Amino acid sequence: MRLDNRETIGFDALIIATGVAPRRLPDSDLAGVHVLRTLDDALHLRAALPTGPRVVVVGAGLLGTEVAAATRTMNLKVTVVEPEPVPVRRPFGDRIGALVGELHRDHGTRLRCGIPVRRLRGAAGRVTGADLGDGTTLPADVVVLALGSAPATRWLTGSGLRLGDGVECDALCQAAPGIYAAGDIASWHNQRFCTRMRLEHRMNATEQAMAAAGNLLGDAEPFAPVPYFWTDQYDTRIQAYGIFPPDADVRIVHGDPVDGYFAAAYGHHGRVVGVLGWNTPRRVRTSRRLVAERASWTALTDTPALRSATVN
Ligand SMILES: Cc1cc2nc3c(=O)[nH]c(=O)nc-3n(C[C@H](O)[C@H](O)[C@H](O)COP(=O)(O)OP(=O)(O)OC[C@H]3O[C@@H](n4cnc5c(N)ncnc54)[C@H](O)[C@@H]3O)c2cc1C
């Protein structure tokens, strides 16, 4: 392996853990345009926010919505732009996405869903706004790009490893003999869910690193976790165990969205594949076993469906 300074390092075994890099838009180098990945990014953004009251967040995934919530609590005027019809659609699906949208609107954050940002506008090297797909322009003093990330695989081009959505590995997190990957960059086959996945969650990075190291040392243990992540938005904590396919059946197993707390289960191909808690940490933790055991969905089909009508 060769470093930038031309030094060469030999290895008997290798773990690749170079993570991801944030996606950007053309004109991202205008002053006032931020991404959020490193501590420096966070410090720059914090210093910039008080300089202008109009904040545009591009992208309503987990990061974009968390930035919007944090920024709104600073009493700034925040607009989130997202091409999907609801926020956090990719991690949670339409119905929870609609609830998260409602939460943001209740706190005074403006959502422009179903519309992409076409380009950023600037004057004298500083951002002044964002042109949207519907022909309108949103004025902005600060723009935060939360467009997702791309696996940092460029340095592996020509290495002979399979690079798809990340470094492609088998169930043991092995990409090639003696070469393993872990964390945000690793795409591996999770046998528990019979599917390939790549996760960008801190807990996964830690657990997968330990699994990859163990396998490198001869454990030969498939890495088959129940994925876990959480997001804090205003005073709401959403915790999620498992996977959340867009075509899953979603049912309420505890509480009620109108009361501000509930747990929902996601059913797919006859099995419980995910549980999500909305301000119910204890309940969702105990429901995790339904996912771990791949419980039959049949027992839950008489629980109320999380209907779109409930959330719109
Ligand atoms: C703002 C933000 C908030 C987040 N919040 C949460 C949260 O609430 N909960 C949660 O579960 N997860 C959260 N995450 C995700 C979590 O941080 C990541 O899943 C985790 O950091 C992944 O760890 P990693 O080691 O795979 O990658 P990283 O932590 O990204 O580390 C990769 C390292 O590799 C280095 N690198 C890249 N290319 C090269 C190269 N060619 N040579 C050498 N080194 C290289 C990078 O500089 C970096 O230091 C958040 C992420 C961000 C950006």
The ligand as an ORCA input file, in Angstrom:
! r2SCAN-3c Opt
* xyz 0 1
  C     -22.739     15.113     11.611
  C     -22.866     13.635     11.812
  C     -23.727     13.169     12.799
  C     -23.840     11.797     13.023
  N     -24.698     11.384     13.999
  C     -24.829     10.061     14.234
  C     -25.712      9.602     15.264
  O     -26.401     10.382     15.930
  N     -25.798      8.259     15.476
  C     -25.080      7.364     14.739
  O     -25.194      6.156     14.962
  N     -24.231      7.775     13.761
  C     -24.106      9.101     13.485
  N     -23.251      9.511     12.485
  C     -22.540      8.507     11.689
  C     -21.246      8.066     12.356
  O     -20.477      9.204     12.665
  C     -20.493      7.155     11.385
  O     -21.290      6.022     11.123
  C     -19.149      6.688     11.934
  O     -18.305      7.771     12.201
  C     -18.473      5.772     10.906
  O     -17.194      5.411     11.341
  P     -16.090      4.973     10.300
  O     -14.889      4.665     11.120
  O     -16.617      3.953      9.361
  O     -15.818      6.265      9.383
  P     -15.268      7.702      9.802
  O     -15.600      8.025     11.218
  O     -15.757      8.626      8.716
  O     -13.689      7.526      9.693
  C     -13.054      7.333      8.441
  C     -11.645      7.918      8.542
  O     -10.889      7.530      7.405
  C     -10.130      8.646      6.943
  N      -9.792      8.463      5.520
  C     -10.585      8.648      4.417
  N      -9.893      8.382      3.277
  C      -8.655      8.016      3.672
  C      -7.457      7.599      2.965
  N      -7.430      7.512      1.625
  N      -6.362      7.284      3.687
  C      -6.381      7.332      5.039
  N      -7.464      7.717      5.765
  C      -8.569      8.048      5.094
  C     -11.071      9.811      7.192
  O     -10.345     11.016      7.212
  C     -11.649      9.443      8.548
  O     -10.861      9.896      9.601
  C     -23.118     10.888     12.244
  C     -22.253     11.358     11.239
  C     -22.156     12.717     11.020
  C     -21.247     13.219      9.913
*
